[in-house]
Amino acid sequence: MNSPQLPTVRADALPDDARPVDVREPDEWAAGRAPGAIHLPMSEITGRVHELPEGQDPLYVICRSGGRSARVAGYLVSLGYPAVNVDGGMQAWAGAGKPLVNDGPGAPEII
């Protein structure tokens, strides 16, 4: 369950052209992601926080199901970023019929 102080949004409430900050690992990213997403793996976020887009308010943080993104969003909020956790993550995004892209042949999938 998310902390009451952490802003959250349901994946189906995001516009199709949202540019979420995807904190999944490279293999998950390559298999399927939101078009236009920004890839900053959770394991690298502290060293790459300067790569977050400026002027994007809020920063929608997404992972596979919402757990990792909640931790990253909480960290970013503590640094003063306008981060919002995407509840349900990429599984909910795909389940809502939102667009997906991938790096390989075949249909994108959420792993």
Secondary structure, 3 states (H helix, E strand, C coil): CCCCCCCEEEHHHCCCCCCCEECCCHHHHHHCECCCCEECCHHHHHHHHHHCCCCCCCEEEECCCCHHHHHHHHHHHHCCCCEEEEECHHHHHHHCCCCCECCCCCCCCCC
